Amino acid sequence: MTASSAEVIRSEEEARILIVDDEPDVVTLLAESLQHADPSWQVEAETDPQRALERLAEEDFDCLITDLVMPAVGGLRLAQEARSLDENLALIAITGCGTLECSIEAMRIGFADFLEKPFDLDEVRQAVTRTLRQRHQRARRDLRFAELAQAKTRLETEQAQLNQKLNVATHDLVLSSQRIARRMDELVLAADVARTLMGVIELEDLLGLSAELVGDRIPCRTSTIALYETRENAVGLLVRAHPETDDPPALSWLRTPIDSGVMCRAAQTAKS
């Protein structure tokens, strides 16, 4: 089974070790020695390489210690198939007839240590401790790289979202700027028209036309429209229409009270 980097780190204090050798006395001696060296280790042994491979496929182990020369399934093949199941599995080789070619192949597969029989038990214990420590350090590094990759992906996603929001905001800003520009053009045009009209029509003429319009719309003898300046420096407006009799005005409207200002411009019309 494949163990993740997080699982490897969690198992650091309780490593599972599988010893494989076709000599029962060797696996028994190694298992007892390693179990005594560190009671937190869970040490198990197999004399059948095929059965060992089945267990490696079904269970999680942290370290495989295997003889390289065994009948049916050799240690190198066992290690290769075990590594295909769990690339983080730590490997230690033991053999009674080591060769240079065999050692090179073992290192290529990923064996961390290569011990020749007869081996010193203390040397084996040190090799297991060293190999497990390297495995845990490698797992921490891989986990850190995975976390950094996730953080990078998250930052890239957030950056893409921010860029999208910025593009939308920029588009809205451009549209708003265009609307403001059109409105400013309209205001400039209106101001030009107003200046043109003010240059053609005198204020008195405009008031006179307005007074005539009131007289045409309302039955009256006289109609008056006046502009006056209030004491608050505001412009007031008076519209008044007198009927043909002595009755009260048919229309009388003030923009502001007349007693608060002084008349400045007025126009009056009368019907004959």
C-alpha positions as CSV (number, residue, x, y, z in Angstrom):
1,M,0.0,0.0,0.0
2,T,1.1,3.6,-0.7
3,A,1.6,5.7,2.4
4,S,1.2,9.5,2.1
5,S,3.8,11.9,3.4
6,A,1.5,12.9,6.2
7,E,1.0,9.3,7.2
8,V,4.8,8.7,7.1
9,I,5.3,11.6,9.5
10,R,2.5,10.4,11.9
11,S,4.2,6.9,12.0
12,E,7.6,8.2,12.8
13,E,7.5,7.1,16.5
14,E,5.8,3.7,15.7
15,A,7.6,2.4,12.6
16,R,6.5,-0.9,11.1
17,I,9.4,-3.1,9.8
18,L,9.2,-6.2,7.7
19,I,12.2,-8.6,7.6
20,V,12.4,-11.1,4.7
21,D,14.9,-13.9,4.6
22,D,14.6,-17.5,3.6
23,E,16.7,-18.5,6.7
24,P,14.3,-18.7,9.7
25,D,17.1,-18.3,12.2
26,V,18.2,-15.0,10.6
27,V,14.8,-13.4,10.5
28,T,14.2,-14.5,14.1
29,L,17.5,-13.0,15.3
30,L,17.0,-9.8,13.5
31,A,13.4,-9.3,14.6
32,E,14.2,-9.9,18.3
33,S,17.2,-7.6,18.1
34,L,15.3,-4.7,16.5
35,Q,12.3,-5.1,18.8
36,H,14.6,-4.9,21.8
37,A,16.5,-1.9,20.3
38,D,13.3,0.2,20.2
39,P,10.1,-1.2,21.7
40,S,8.0,1.4,19.7
41,W,9.0,-0.4,16.5
42,Q,6.6,-3.1,15.3
43,V,8.9,-5.8,13.8
44,E,7.5,-8.6,11.7
45,A,9.2,-11.4,9.7
46,E,8.6,-13.6,6.7
47,T,10.6,-16.4,5.2
48,D,8.5,-16.6,2.0
49,P,9.2,-13.7,-0.4
50,Q,5.9,-14.2,-2.2
51,R,3.9,-14.0,1.1
52,A,6.0,-10.9,2.0
53,L,4.9,-9.2,-1.2
54,E,1.3,-10.0,-0.5
55,R,1.6,-8.4,2.9
56,L,3.2,-5.3,1.4
57,A,0.3,-4.9,-1.0
58,E,-2.2,-5.3,1.9
59,E,-0.5,-3.5,4.8
60,D,1.5,-0.3,5.4
61,F,5.2,-0.8,6.3
62,D,7.8,1.8,6.9
63,C,10.9,-0.3,6.2
64,L,11.7,-3.5,4.3
65,I,14.9,-5.5,5.3
66,T,15.4,-8.2,2.8
67,D,18.0,-10.8,1.8
68,L,19.0,-10.3,-1.9
69,V,19.6,-14.0,-2.7
70,M,16.5,-16.1,-2.1
71,P,14.8,-18.9,-4.1
72,A,11.7,-18.2,-6.3
73,V,11.7,-14.4,-5.7
74,G,15.0,-12.6,-5.2
75,G,15.4,-9.6,-2.9
76,L,16.0,-7.1,-5.8
77,R,12.7,-8.2,-7.5
78,L,10.9,-8.1,-4.1
79,A,12.2,-4.5,-3.5
80,Q,11.2,-3.4,-7.0
81,E,7.7,-4.6,-6.7
82,A,7.4,-3.3,-3.1
83,R,8.6,0.2,-4.3
84,S,5.9,0.1,-7.1
85,L,3.4,-0.3,-4.3
86,D,4.9,2.4,-2.0
87,E,7.6,4.7,-3.3
88,N,8.3,6.0,0.2
89,L,9.2,2.5,1.5
90,A,12.7,2.4,3.1
91,L,14.9,-0.4,1.9
92,I,17.8,-2.2,3.6
93,A,19.6,-5.1,1.9
94,I,21.4,-8.0,3.6
95,T,23.2,-10.8,1.8
96,G,25.9,-13.4,2.2
97,C,27.4,-13.2,-1.2
98,G,27.4,-9.5,-2.3
99,T,28.9,-8.5,-5.6
100,L,29.6,-5.1,-7.0
101,E,27.0,-5.5,-9.7
102,C,24.4,-6.5,-7.1
103,S,25.3,-3.5,-4.9
104,I,25.0,-1.1,-7.8
105,E,21.6,-2.5,-8.8
106,A,20.4,-2.3,-5.1
107,M,21.4,1.3,-4.9
108,R,19.6,2.0,-8.3
109,I,16.4,0.5,-6.9
110,G,16.7,2.7,-3.8
111,F,18.2,0.7,-1.1
112,A,19.5,3.1,1.6
113,D,22.0,0.5,3.1
114,F,23.7,-2.6,1.9
115,L,24.9,-5.0,4.7
116,E,26.8,-8.2,4.2
117,K,26.5,-11.4,6.3
118,P,27.7,-12.0,8.8
119,F,26.5,-8.6,10.0
120,D,26.8,-6.9,13.3
121,L,23.4,-6.5,15.0
122,D,24.3,-3.1,16.3
123,E,25.2,-2.0,12.8
124,V,21.8,-3.2,11.6
125,R,20.0,-1.3,14.3
126,Q,22.0,1.9,13.4
127,A,21.1,1.3,9.7
128,V,17.4,1.0,10.5
129,T,17.4,4.1,12.7
130,R,19.3,6.1,10.0
131,T,17.1,4.9,7.2
132,L,13.8,5.7,9.0
133,R,15.1,9.1,9.9
134,Q,15.9,9.8,6.2
135,R,12.5,8.5,5.2
136,H,10.7,10.8,7.7
137,Q,12.8,13.8,6.6
138,R,12.0,13.1,3.0
139,A,8.3,12.8,3.9
140,R,8.4,16.2,5.6
141,R,10.1,17.7,2.6
142,D,7.5,16.3,0.2
143,L,4.7,17.4,2.5
144,R,6.1,20.9,2.6
145,F,6.5,21.0,-1.2
146,A,2.8,19.8,-1.5
147,E,1.7,22.6,0.9
148,L,3.6,25.2,-1.1
149,A,2.1,23.9,-4.4
150,Q,-1.4,24.1,-2.9
151,A,-0.6,27.6,-1.6
152,K,0.7,28.6,-5.1
153,T,-2.4,27.2,-6.7
154,R,-4.6,29.1,-4.2
155,L,-2.8,32.3,-4.8
156,E,-3.0,32.0,-8.6
157,T,-6.8,31.3,-8.3
158,E,-7.2,34.4,-6.0
159,Q,-5.1,36.5,-8.4
160,A,-7.2,35.4,-11.4
161,Q,-10.4,36.3,-9.4
162,L,-8.9,39.7,-8.5
163,N,-7.9,40.3,-12.1
164,Q,-11.4,39.5,-13.3
165,K,-12.9,41.9,-10.7
166,L,-10.4,44.5,-11.8
167,N,-11.4,44.1,-15.4
168,V,-15.1,44.4,-14.6
169,A,-14.4,47.5,-12.5
170,T,-12.3,49.0,-15.2
171,H,-15.0,48.3,-17.8
172,D,-17.6,50.0,-15.6
173,L,-15.3,52.9,-15.0
174,V,-14.8,53.4,-18.7
175,L,-18.6,53.3,-19.3
176,S,-19.1,55.8,-16.5
177,S,-16.4,58.1,-17.9
178,Q,-18.0,57.9,-21.4
179,R,-21.5,58.8,-19.9
180,I,-19.9,61.7,-18.0
181,A,-18.2,62.9,-21.1
182,R,-21.4,62.8,-23.1
183,R,-23.2,64.7,-20.3
184,M,-20.5,67.3,-20.3
185,D,-20.8,67.7,-24.0
186,E,-24.6,68.2,-23.6
187,L,-24.0,70.8,-20.9
188,V,-21.5,72.6,-23.0
189,L,-23.9,72.6,-25.9
190,A,-26.8,73.9,-23.7
191,A,-24.5,76.6,-22.3
192,D,-23.6,77.7,-25.8
193,V,-27.3,77.8,-26.8
194,A,-28.1,79.8,-23.6
195,R,-25.3,82.3,-24.3
196,T,-26.5,82.7,-27.9
197,L,-30.1,83.2,-26.8
198,M,-29.1,85.7,-24.1
199,G,-27.1,87.6,-26.7
200,V,-30.2,87.8,-29.0
201,I,-33.1,88.3,-26.6
202,E,-33.0,91.1,-24.0
203,L,-34.4,90.2,-20.6
204,E,-37.2,92.8,-20.9
205,D,-38.3,91.3,-24.2
206,L,-38.3,87.8,-22.6
207,L,-40.4,89.1,-19.6
208,G,-42.8,90.9,-22.1
209,L,-43.3,87.7,-24.1
210,S,-44.0,85.8,-20.9
211,A,-46.5,88.4,-19.7
212,E,-48.3,88.2,-23.1
213,L,-48.4,84.4,-22.8
214,V,-50.1,84.7,-19.4
215,G,-52.5,87.2,-20.8
216,D,-53.4,84.9,-23.6
217,R,-54.0,82.0,-21.4
218,I,-55.9,83.7,-18.5
219,P,-58.9,86.1,-19.0
220,C,-57.6,89.4,-17.6
221,R,-57.2,93.1,-18.3
222,T,-53.5,93.3,-17.4
223,S,-50.8,90.7,-16.7
224,T,-47.5,91.4,-15.0
225,I,-44.3,89.4,-14.7
226,A,-41.5,90.7,-12.6
227,L,-38.1,89.6,-11.4
228,Y,-36.7,91.1,-8.2
229,E,-33.6,90.6,-6.1
230,T,-34.1,89.6,-2.5
231,R,-32.0,90.8,0.4
232,E,-30.5,87.3,0.5
233,N,-29.1,87.9,-3.0
234,A,-31.6,85.5,-4.5
235,V,-33.8,86.1,-7.5
236,G,-37.6,86.2,-6.9
237,L,-40.4,85.9,-9.5
238,L,-43.8,87.6,-9.5
239,V,-46.6,86.6,-11.8
240,R,-50.0,88.5,-11.5
241,A,-53.0,88.7,-13.8
242,H,-55.8,91.3,-13.1
243,P,-59.4,90.5,-14.4
244,E,-61.4,92.9,-16.5
245,T,-63.4,93.9,-13.4
246,D,-62.3,95.2,-10.1
247,D,-62.4,91.7,-8.6
248,P,-59.2,90.3,-7.0
249,P,-56.5,89.1,-9.3
250,A,-57.3,86.1,-11.3
251,L,-53.7,84.9,-10.8
252,S,-51.1,86.0,-8.2
253,W,-48.0,83.9,-7.6
254,L,-44.7,84.8,-5.8
255,R,-41.5,82.8,-5.8
256,T,-40.5,84.6,-2.6
257,P,-42.3,87.2,-0.5
258,I,-42.3,90.6,-2.3
259,D,-41.6,92.5,0.9
260,S,-38.2,90.8,1.2
261,G,-36.8,92.4,-1.9
262,V,-36.7,95.2,-4.3
263,M,-38.2,95.0,-7.8
264,C,-35.5,95.0,-10.5
265,R,-37.1,94.0,-13.8
266,A,-40.8,93.9,-14.8
267,A,-43.1,93.6,-17.8
268,Q,-46.8,94.3,-18.1
269,T,-49.3,93.9,-20.8
270,A,-52.9,95.3,-21.1
271,K,-55.7,94.4,-23.4
272,S,-57.6,97.2,-25.2
